Amino acid sequence: MKKFVIIGSGTAGLIAAGMIKSYWGDKVQVTLYYDANKKNISVGESTTPLIHSFLVAMGITTKELIRDLSATIKLGINFKNWIPETEYFHGFTEADIFHQPDYSSALYSIPNDCYDGGVLFNEATTTIPNEDFNYEHGLHIDTQEFSNYMFERLKNKIEFVDDVAEKINVKDNRIESIDFRDSGNITADFYIDCSGFNSLLIKNLKTQWIDITEHLPIDRAIPQQIPYDFDEVPSYTLAEATDNGWIWQIPIRNRYGTGYLYSSKFTTDEEAREKYNSWLLEKFGTGLKTDRIIQYKPGYYDQAWVGNCLAIGLSSGFVEPLESTGIHIIIQQIHDFINLNSRLNFLNLDRKVFNQRNLKTYEVIVDFICLHYNTNRSDSDFWRYMTDNKKEWVDDIDEKCRKEFLDSFSITEQSFWHLDSYIQVAKGLQMFDKKSVGAYLDMQSNKEEILKIMKEYHESNAQSKRFKNKKMSHKQIIDSIHK
Ligand SMILES: Cc1cc2nc3c(=O)[nH]c(=O)nc-3n(C[C@H](O)[C@H](O)[C@H](O)COP(=O)(O)OP(=O)(O)OC[C@H]3O[C@@H](n4cnc5c(N)ncnc54)[C@H](O)[C@@H]3O)c2cc1C
């Protein structure tokens, strides 16, 4: 039996514990230490469809999360005012419903003026498909409620210990043991660092921090929950740009989770509080009621797995939550770790592969988030900076979109977003030129064939055929399930 010690009972610690125990069962002994006086970050309420790979492992269904908790369905993200006075939708894509590997049906629809958004969901609505959740969807969750729920489900399977890790003993770049305040000196076969921004274990090992502030300078967030009596429940997260950052707005069954994100380089905390307060008053008729400001370093460790220690979640890094990737990364990390060690024999041999994949994940996320800032805005110091400091990749993609089109060759194979996602964002940011797309098509030797296939894809597009006439009120479905 292998002994795992996990530090931290936030979403990362609980997901790691749940997946490890569900995969390896009696072959592992899992002890999770947490500091009851150090609260979880308690934000992170908008998820991607990858959450289901964790839920399935735990035997939890969407319906149960709606019935037992305050979960709601998420079909995508609505981006508002990124180019002022405009909005666009990035909806989820079901990978197996279409198999065009290199092109998007937008190749047909943009030149023909009939582009209507993503393949599955094309606009922000308060409806969801009436298909018993048998379609690609994420969830909005109340993170604290979700943690309590997971705690209850896991408490007979793993050992939870409320104790503070005080000293990390390291030898030869491996963790030898951890000194806890009450439990004393503890050893394990493997250590998982889920201690949040503290990076309690990993920061003691040799690994390099990759700072991404140059391109993504937002480093502060003020979160506030707003109790809300919904007439209709949005089936999307709202990401609304402000003149110095952006605001998230996430609908949970009986409240919104909102948060104001800004960069300390351009905005003082006082200014941010004032602006957020005005936004809250205007939108909800209620002012700012919290003193809390979350501060973080945007970036990640180049090696999240060092020796016998793996950092998962915020302890491994953080990129601003514009595409709700935090929980996604956690599941991806623990998934990769389990897959690479499926027989539980060595627990140290596949670090290189893991770290390469993890690094790529972060790089792809950073690139994609940077693409969202390709607005060419110059109406504040913040936006001028974002426009003047674009990543080379964004400049390249921008030029490609404006002069040609985006095909899958422009996007790394390891991206977890499909080509269609990049096109939704680029289209939302007005990066395509109808004539250039036509010229791009003209350059293809098999233009007619590509066009025919893309036209067919467009016409049989899931959103127009499968879901358009099959959507129901999100609220009605939730109310009918929730007790
Ligand atoms: C502003 C913001 C918005 C976000 N929005 C989203 C989103 O919409 N979607 C999404 O997927 N993700 C989002 N995230 C990311 C998401 O919140 C995290 O990925 C997720 O909550 C996991 O956090 P964690 O478990 O790594 O850390 P935490 O929740 O901070 O947990 C850390 C744990 O470590 C324990 N601990 C710390 N020190 C010690 C010690 N010495 N001894 C013992 N225990 C210790 C604490 O008690 C705690 O249990 C957001 C993050 C931020 C900052």
PDBQT file of the ligand as one rigid body, heavy atoms in Angstrom, charges set to zero:
ROOT
HETATM    1  C1  LIG A 501     -10.061  35.437  -8.282  1.00  0.00    +0.000 C 
HETATM    2  C2  LIG A 501     -10.147  34.002  -8.677  1.00  0.00    +0.000 A 
HETATM    3  C3  LIG A 501     -11.212  33.548  -9.454  1.00  0.00    +0.000 A 
HETATM    4  C4  LIG A 501     -11.269  32.210  -9.843  1.00  0.00    +0.000 A 
HETATM    5  N1  LIG A 501     -12.285  31.783 -10.642  1.00  0.00    +0.000 NA
HETATM    6  C5  LIG A 501     -12.298  30.513 -11.086  1.00  0.00    +0.000 A 
HETATM    7  C6  LIG A 501     -13.343  30.018 -11.919  1.00  0.00    +0.000 A 
HETATM    8  O1  LIG A 501     -14.289  30.721 -12.245  1.00  0.00    +0.000 OA
HETATM    9  N2  LIG A 501     -13.281  28.738 -12.330  1.00  0.00    +0.000 N 
HETATM   10  C7  LIG A 501     -12.271  27.902 -11.959  1.00  0.00    +0.000 A 
HETATM   11  O2  LIG A 501     -12.252  26.738 -12.385  1.00  0.00    +0.000 OA
HETATM   12  N3  LIG A 501     -11.291  28.331 -11.135  1.00  0.00    +0.000 NA
HETATM   13  C8  LIG A 501     -11.282  29.598 -10.706  1.00  0.00    +0.000 A 
HETATM   14  N4  LIG A 501     -10.297  30.007  -9.859  1.00  0.00    +0.000 N 
HETATM   15  C9  LIG A 501      -9.307  29.035  -9.402  1.00  0.00    +0.000 C 
HETATM   16  C10 LIG A 501      -9.915  28.191  -8.283  1.00  0.00    +0.000 C 
HETATM   17  O3  LIG A 501     -10.410  29.029  -7.274  1.00  0.00    +0.000 OA
HETATM   18  C11 LIG A 501      -8.881  27.242  -7.710  1.00  0.00    +0.000 C 
HETATM   19  O4  LIG A 501      -8.261  26.547  -8.748  1.00  0.00    +0.000 OA
HETATM   20  C12 LIG A 501      -9.525  26.248  -6.778  1.00  0.00    +0.000 C 
HETATM   21  O5  LIG A 501     -10.332  26.869  -5.842  1.00  0.00    +0.000 OA
HETATM   22  C13 LIG A 501      -8.493  25.407  -6.087  1.00  0.00    +0.000 C 
HETATM   23  O6  LIG A 501      -7.877  26.094  -5.045  1.00  0.00    +0.000 OA
HETATM   24  P1  LIG A 501      -6.826  25.284  -4.165  1.00  0.00    +0.000 P 
HETATM   25  O7  LIG A 501      -7.498  24.095  -3.605  1.00  0.00    +0.000 OA
HETATM   26  O8  LIG A 501      -5.607  25.075  -5.009  1.00  0.00    +0.000 OA
HETATM   27  O9  LIG A 501      -6.422  26.315  -3.022  1.00  0.00    +0.000 OA
HETATM   28  P2  LIG A 501      -7.236  26.816  -1.716  1.00  0.00    +0.000 P 
HETATM   29  O10 LIG A 501      -8.699  26.790  -1.913  1.00  0.00    +0.000 OA
HETATM   30  O11 LIG A 501      -6.604  28.126  -1.356  1.00  0.00    +0.000 OA
HETATM   31  O12 LIG A 501      -6.891  25.755  -0.587  1.00  0.00    +0.000 OA
HETATM   32  C14 LIG A 501      -5.663  25.754   0.112  1.00  0.00    +0.000 C 
HETATM   33  C15 LIG A 501      -5.743  24.774   1.253  1.00  0.00    +0.000 C 
HETATM   34  O13 LIG A 501      -4.434  24.610   1.821  1.00  0.00    +0.000 OA
HETATM   35  C16 LIG A 501      -4.554  24.551   3.243  1.00  0.00    +0.000 C 
HETATM   36  N5  LIG A 501      -3.285  24.982   3.827  1.00  0.00    +0.000 N 
HETATM   37  C17 LIG A 501      -2.556  26.077   3.513  1.00  0.00    +0.000 A 
HETATM   38  N6  LIG A 501      -1.446  26.138   4.303  1.00  0.00    +0.000 NA
HETATM   39  C18 LIG A 501      -1.477  25.054   5.106  1.00  0.00    +0.000 A 
HETATM   40  C19 LIG A 501      -0.631  24.532   6.120  1.00  0.00    +0.000 A 
HETATM   41  N7  LIG A 501       0.500  25.150   6.492  1.00  0.00    +0.000 N 
HETATM   42  N8  LIG A 501      -0.976  23.373   6.746  1.00  0.00    +0.000 NA
HETATM   43  C20 LIG A 501      -2.110  22.715   6.404  1.00  0.00    +0.000 A 
HETATM   44  N9  LIG A 501      -2.947  23.157   5.450  1.00  0.00    +0.000 NA
HETATM   45  C21 LIG A 501      -2.637  24.301   4.815  1.00  0.00    +0.000 A 
HETATM   46  C22 LIG A 501      -5.714  25.496   3.561  1.00  0.00    +0.000 C 
HETATM   47  O14 LIG A 501      -6.281  25.195   4.827  1.00  0.00    +0.000 OA
HETATM   48  C23 LIG A 501      -6.659  25.169   2.401  1.00  0.00    +0.000 C 
HETATM   49  O15 LIG A 501      -7.464  24.061   2.733  1.00  0.00    +0.000 OA
HETATM   50  C24 LIG A 501     -10.245  31.327  -9.427  1.00  0.00    +0.000 A 
HETATM   51  C25 LIG A 501      -9.212  31.775  -8.606  1.00  0.00    +0.000 A 
HETATM   52  C26 LIG A 501      -9.150  33.100  -8.244  1.00  0.00    +0.000 A 
HETATM   53  C27 LIG A 501      -8.008  33.554  -7.377  1.00  0.00    +0.000 C 
ENDROOT
TORSDOF 0
